Amino acid sequence: MIYFDNAATTPLSSITIQKMTDLMGQVYGNPSSTHQHGREASKILRQARQTIAQVLRTNAKNILFTSGATESNNTLLKGYALKHQDLGKHIITTAIEHHSVLEPLHHLAEKYGFEISFIQPVDGKIRVKDIKDALRPDTILVSTMFANNETGYLLPIKEIGEVLKAHPAKFHVDAVQAMGKIPIYPEELGIDFLSASAHKFHGPKGTGFLYAKDFHFDNLLHGGSQEDKKRAGTENIISIAGMATALENNIEYIAENFSHIQELRYELLQGLGTIDYYLNEQEPHLPHVVNMGFPGQANDILLMKLDMAGISVSTGSACTAGAIEPSHVLSAFYGETSPKLKESFRISFSDQNTIQEIQILTKNLKEILKISIIFLGVLGIFCFAFVSLFSECIGKIFFREQDMILYVKR
């Protein structure tokens, strides 16, 4: 089995597994308890918070633990908008965001009357000018992703942050696809809020965090006073510790990992040789994601054949992979009628993938495409023969009818 769907989720790293299994047998107290077992758990929690803060070059008090980026995005978008709606009810985002951003914004529009401006890509890119032009006196929040989950496109985060220095609107960034792959320092980029999920950088699923420059937003969850009274519920100590370990390890080897991913990408494209393909990508982009298509080749059939060969890739976001609708990201790039929507698929790498796995992938792709070309050729010959035979039969019938007409007239 070969796994090339790392944009959907990544396998746990060995160091993360070791950290979590070690703690499972040692730490089980509630970090809110004041006894020794509770204090031990609380210490693990503080250490994890400090580790993540150091990675982001911020203060530990700015890190809020959640169950993942979906909760982080919902907490911030709904919480900030509802708390500050007296200042304005206008929010700016882009048309290529993840559904965990788009859906909360649709909810705010439908239930609370917020107005959402969706910035459309131009030539495959989100332009800072368009965001600047969309700003209004009643704009309270701008929300964009750091890197697109379907194409790897890197949005102009620093430039957007610069624009917002002259406007009171806050800046939220969904950094799920970029966290652990490239250095991210929110305060240097002008980011006020940032969301991340552990399972995208070899950490456990169901765990994430929200960086918040300040906690001036309403709670999504109510109950206990955990997480500075902003996120009720007993913290998942084991997973949080695993997340911090995974992120720290990714950052430690960030240059080596990035170089390795570039080599994998190069090997993939070189390995395809003269096969006719196209790439759905814009500069700048992460090399971790390759969104491509083969003209005339249906992506669902291709994925099925690769799956049968033991190779996992995808057609896009895992959160919508079971949906019938085509990718909203590619629709924004090419339009809803483009054939690319039914041809394109996503290959996404992690540092755990190897050159040998890439070679197996390209070998299988060539075999699948060769069979498809042969099948289409045979089908074409069959169709031509059928049409010719059908035309001949129609001709004979026509001439027989003409003969009968002449005979009757006589």
C-alpha positions in Angstrom: 0.0 0.0 0.0 1.3 3.4 -1.0 -0.2 6.6 0.5 -0.2 9.8 -1.5 -3.1 11.7 0.1 -1.2 13.6 2.8 -3.2 16.8 2.2 -6.2 14.9 3.6 -4.3 13.5 6.6 -0.8 12.3 7.5 0.3 9.1 9.3 1.6 9.6 12.9 5.4 10.0 13.0 7.4 7.5 15.1 8.4 10.2 17.6 4.8 11.2 18.0 3.7 7.6 18.6 6.5 7.2 21.2 5.6 10.4 23.0 1.9 9.5 23.2 2.3 5.9 24.2 4.8 6.9 27.0 2.3 9.3 28.4 -0.7 7.0 28.2 0.7 4.8 30.9 1.9 7.6 33.1 -0.3 10.7 32.9 -4.1 10.3 33.5 -5.0 13.1 35.9 -7.3 16.0 35.0 -5.2 19.1 34.4 -7.8 21.2 36.2 -7.4 19.2 39.4 -5.1 20.6 42.2 -3.7 17.3 43.5 -0.5 15.7 42.3 -1.9 13.8 39.4 -3.7 16.9 38.2 -0.5 19.0 38.5 1.4 16.4 36.5 -1.1 16.6 33.7 -1.2 20.4 33.9 2.6 20.5 33.5 2.4 18.4 30.3 -0.3 20.9 29.0 1.9 23.9 29.8 4.9 22.4 28.1 2.9 21.6 24.9 1.5 25.1 24.8 5.0 26.6 25.3 6.5 24.3 22.5 3.8 25.5 20.0 4.3 29.1 21.1 8.0 28.9 20.5 7.4 27.4 17.0 5.2 30.4 16.2 7.4 32.9 18.0 4.7 34.1 20.2 3.6 34.0 23.9 2.1 30.8 25.3 -1.0 32.6 26.5 -1.9 33.1 22.8 -2.4 29.4 22.1 -5.8 27.9 22.6 -6.2 24.1 22.3 -9.2 22.8 20.2 -10.3 19.5 18.6 -8.9 20.7 15.2 -9.1 23.4 12.6 -12.8 23.0 12.0 -13.5 23.9 15.7 -10.8 26.6 15.6 -12.3 28.2 12.5 -15.9 28.0 13.8 -14.8 29.4 17.2 -13.1 32.4 15.7 -15.4 33.2 12.8 -18.7 32.9 14.8 -17.3 34.1 18.1 -15.6 37.2 16.8 -18.3 38.2 14.3 -21.1 37.9 16.9 -19.2 39.7 19.6 -18.3 42.6 17.4 -21.4 42.9 15.2 -22.1 46.3 16.6 -19.0 47.5 14.8 -20.1 46.1 11.4 -21.5 43.0 9.8 -19.2 42.7 6.7 -16.6 39.9 6.3 -14.2 39.3 3.5 -13.0 35.8 2.4 -12.1 34.1 -0.8 -13.9 31.7 -3.1 -11.3 29.0 -2.6 -11.5 28.5 1.2 -12.0 25.2 3.0 -15.6 24.4 3.9 -14.8 24.8 7.6 -14.5 28.5 6.7 -17.2 28.9 4.1 -19.9 27.1 6.0 -19.6 29.1 9.2 -19.7 32.3 7.1 -22.8 31.1 5.3 -24.3 30.4 8.7 -23.6 34.0 9.8 -25.1 35.4 6.7 -28.3 33.3 6.8 -28.9 33.4 10.6 -27.5 36.8 11.6 -27.6 39.0 8.5 -23.9 39.3 7.9 -22.7 40.3 4.4 -19.9 38.1 3.1 -17.7 39.2 0.2 -16.1 36.3 -1.7 -13.0 37.3 -3.5 -12.7 35.4 -6.8 -9.3 34.3 -8.2 -8.0 36.1 -11.3 -5.7 34.0 -13.4 -5.7 31.4 -10.6 -4.5 33.9 -7.9 -6.1 35.9 -5.1 -5.1 39.5 -5.6 -4.3 41.8 -2.7 -5.8 44.7 -4.6 -9.2 42.9 -4.7 -9.2 42.4 -1.0 -8.2 46.0 -0.4 -10.9 47.3 -2.7 -13.5 45.1 -0.9 -12.7 46.7 2.5 -15.5 49.0 3.9 -15.9 50.9 7.1 -18.2 48.1 8.4 -15.7 45.3 7.6 -14.7 43.6 10.8 -12.9 40.5 9.6 -10.8 39.2 6.7 -10.4 35.4 6.6 -8.2 33.6 4.1 -6.2 30.3 4.0 -2.4 30.2 4.0 -2.1 27.5 1.4 -4.9 25.9 -0.7 -5.6 22.3 0.2 -6.4 21.2 -3.3 -3.7 22.9 -5.3 -1.0 24.0 -2.8 -1.3 27.7 -3.9 0.2 30.0 -1.4 -1.9 33.1 -0.8 -0.2 36.6 -0.3 -0.6 36.5 3.5 2.1 39.0 4.3 0.8 41.5 1.8 -2.8 41.2 3.1 -1.5 41.7 6.6 0.3 44.9 5.5 -3.0 46.2 3.9 -4.9 45.6 7.1 -2.5 47.6 9.2 -4.4 50.6 7.9 -7.8 49.1 8.7 -9.5 48.1 12.0 -10.6 44.7 10.5 -8.9 41.7 12.1 -7.1 39.1 10.0 -7.8 35.3 10.4 -5.7 32.7 8.6 -6.6 29.0 8.1 -3.0 27.6 8.1 -3.9 23.9 8.1 -2.0 23.0 4.9 1.0 25.1 5.6 1.7 24.5 9.3 4.8 22.4 9.8 5.8 22.7 6.1 7.1 26.3 6.0 8.0 28.7 8.8 4.9 30.7 10.0 5.2 33.6 12.5 1.8 35.2 12.9 3.0 38.4 14.5 5.5 39.1 11.8 2.9 38.5 9.1 0.2 40.7 10.7 -2.1 37.8 11.5 -4.5 38.2 14.4 -5.9 34.7 14.5 -4.6 31.4 13.0 -6.0 27.9 12.9 -4.2 24.5 12.6 -4.8 20.8 12.9 -2.3 18.2 14.2 -3.2 15.5 11.8 -1.8 17.5 8.9 1.8 17.4 10.3 2.1 13.8 11.5 0.2 14.5 14.8 -3.0 12.8 16.1 -6.5 13.4 14.7 -9.1 15.3 16.7 -6.5 17.8 18.0 -5.6 21.4 16.9 -5.1 24.9 18.1 -6.1 28.5 17.6 -3.5 31.2 17.8 -5.2 34.4 19.1 -3.5 37.7 19.5 -6.3 38.5 21.9 -9.3 36.5 23.2 -12.0 39.1 22.4 -14.5 36.7 20.9 -17.5 34.8 22.2 -17.2 31.1 23.2 -18.4 28.4 20.9 -18.4 25.9 23.8 -19.7 26.7 27.3 -19.1 24.8 30.5 -15.9 24.7 32.5 -13.2 27.4 32.7 -10.6 25.5 30.7 -8.4 27.3 28.1 -8.6 30.7 29.8 -12.4 30.3 29.9 -12.6 30.3 26.1 -13.0 26.6 25.4 -14.9 24.4 27.9 -14.0 20.7 28.2 -11.2 18.7 29.7 -8.2 19.0 27.5 -7.0 15.9 25.6 -3.5 15.8 27.2 -2.1 12.8 25.3 -3.1 14.1 21.9 -2.0 17.7 22.7 1.4 16.4 23.8 1.6 14.4 20.6 0.7 17.5 18.5 3.4 19.6 20.1 6.0 16.8 19.6 5.0 16.3 15.9 5.1 20.1 15.2 8.5 20.5 17.0 9.9 17.6 15.0 8.6 18.9 11.7 10.2 22.3 12.4 13.5 20.8 13.4 13.8 19.1 10.0 11.8 21.6 8.0 14.6 22.4 5.4 15.5 18.7 4.8 11.8 17.8 4.5 11.1 20.6 2.1 14.0 19.6 -0.1 12.9 15.9 0.0 9.4 16.9 -1.1 10.8 18.9 -4.0 12.7 15.8 -5.1 9.6 13.7 -5.0 7.7 16.2 -7.1 10.5 16.4 -9.7 10.7 12.6 -9.9 6.9 12.4 -10.5 6.9 14.9 -13.3 10.0 13.5 -14.9 8.7 10.0 -14.6 5.6 10.8 -16.6 7.9 11.6 -19.5 6.0 12.5 -22.7 2.5 11.7 -21.4 0.1 14.5 -22.0 -0.9 16.1 -18.7 -1.6 19.5 -17.2 -1.0 21.0 -13.8 -3.6 23.0 -11.8 -1.2 25.2 -10.0 -0.2 28.8 -9.5 3.0 30.4 -8.3 3.9 30.5 -5.5 2.8 27.0 -4.3 3.8 24.3 -1.9 5.6 21.3 -3.7 3.7 19.0 -1.3 0.5 19.1 -3.5 0.4 18.2 -7.2 -3.1 18.8 -8.7 -3.1 17.4 -12.2 -5.1 15.9 -15.0 -4.8 13.9 -18.2 -7.0 15.2 -21.0 -9.9 13.0 -21.6 -9.3 10.7 -18.6 -12.0 10.6 -16.0 -10.6 11.2 -12.5 -13.0 8.8 -10.8 -11.9 5.9 -13.0 -8.3 6.7 -12.6 -8.5 6.8 -8.8 -10.3 3.5 -8.8 -7.6 1.9 -10.9 -4.9 3.3 -8.7 -6.7 2.2 -5.6 -6.9 -1.4 -7.0 -3.1 -1.2 -7.5 -2.7 -0.2 -3.8 -2.0 3.5 -4.4 -4.1 6.2 -2.6 -4.6 9.6 -4.2 -7.7 11.8 -4.2 -9.9 14.2 -6.2 -9.6 17.0 -3.7 -10.6 17.9 -0.2 -11.3 14.9 2.0 -14.2 16.8 3.6 -16.1 16.7 0.3 -14.6 13.7 -1.4 -17.9 11.8 -1.0 -19.9 14.6 -2.5 -21.3 14.6 -6.1 -20.5 18.3 -6.6 -17.2 19.1 -8.4 -14.4 21.0 -6.7 -15.4 24.5 -5.8 -11.8 25.5 -5.9 -11.3 24.3 -9.5 -14.7 25.7 -10.4 -13.5 29.1 -9.2 -10.3 28.8 -11.3 -11.8 27.4 -14.5 -15.6 27.8 -14.4 -18.2 25.2 -13.7 -18.3 23.8 -17.2 -14.6 23.1 -17.6 -13.7 19.4 -18.4 -10.8 19.8 -15.9 -13.3 19.4 -13.1 -13.9 15.8 -14.0 -10.3 15.0 -15.0 -8.2 16.6 -12.2 -6.9 14.7 -9.2 -4.6 15.4 -6.3 -1.3 13.8 -5.3 0.0 15.0 -2.0 3.3 14.1 -0.4 4.9 13.9 3.1 8.5 13.5 4.2 7.6 9.8 4.7 7.2 9.1 1.0 10.1 7.8 -1.0 11.5 8.0 -4.5 10.7 4.3 -5.0 7.0 4.9 -4.2 7.0 7.7 -6.9 8.5 5.3 -9.4 5.7 2.8 -8.7 3.1 5.5 -9.0 4.4 6.7 -12.4 4.7 3.1 -13.7 1.1 2.4 -12.8 -0.1 5.7 -14.3 1.6 4.9 -17.6 0.0 1.4 -17.6 -3.4 2.7 -16.8 -3.2 5.5 -19.4 -1.8 3.1 -22.1 -4.7 0.7 -21.5 -7.2 3.6 -21.7 -5.6 4.8 -25.0 -5.8 1.3 -26.5 -9.4 1.0 -25.3 -10.4 4.3 -26.7 -8.7 3.4 -30.0 -10.6 0.1 -30.2 -13.8 1.9 -29.2 -13.2 4.4 -32.0 -12.6 1.7 -34.6 -15.8 -0.1 -33.4 -17.8 3.1 -33.5 -16.5 3.9 -37.0 -17.3 0.4 -38.2 -20.8 0.6 -36.6 -21.5 4.0 -38.2 -20.3 2.8 -41.6 -22.5 -0.4 -41.4 -25.4 1.6 -40.1 -25.0 4.1 -43.0 -24.8 1.3 -45.5 -28.0 -0.3 -44.1 -29.8 3.0 -44.2 -28.7 3.5 -47.8 -29.9 0.1 -48.9 -33.3 0.7 -47.2 -33.5 4.1 -48.9 -32.8 2.7 -52.3 -35.2 -0.2 -51.8 -37.9 2.3 -50.9 -37.1 4.3 -54.0 -37.4 1.2 -56.2 -40.7 0.4 -54.6 -42.0 3.9 -55.3 -40.9 3.7 -58.9 -42.6 0.2 -59.3 -45.9 1.5 -57.9 -45.8 4.5 -60.2 -45.4 2.3 -63.2 
